[in-house]
Amino acid sequence: MKKNRILWGREPFVREEKLTPKQFEEKYGTCHDCGAIFGELHDYGCDMEECPVCHKQFMLCEEACLKKIKNNKELLAKYHKNVKETGNGMGAFMDYGKNIAEKSRRKR
């Protein structure tokens, strides 16, 4: 069964703390890396996103994890592109810095 990516504020550590959305926002605010607000997906490559398969840092996951995630076409395309260009899949989200810069411009 394929899994959904984990939204900001829905990580296991938050569920363990049993925080309401308001309490979470007061304690953690937005994601410090990508700016996601409670209930949003992290940007691809965010260092705070947890893999729903292995529960490690999602940006470092290999193809085995990516294949088990729902709506994974874009993820796998990025992974395979990186493998072709660099010889490994680590950092399949290296265009992340560009995404953050674009997000910053949109907020202004």
Sequence and secondary structure as in RCSB ss.txt:
>XXXX:A:sequence
MKKNRILWGREPFVREEKLTPKQFEEKYGTCHDCGAIFGELHDYGCDMEECPVCHKQFMLCEEACLKKIKNNKEL
LAKYHKNVKETGNGMGAFMDYGKNIAEKSRRKR
>XXXX:A:secstr
  B    TT SHHHHHHT  HHHHHHHH S TTT   TT    TT TT B TTT SBGGG  HHHHTTBSS HHH
HHHHHHHHHHHSS TTTTTTHHHHHHHHHHHH 
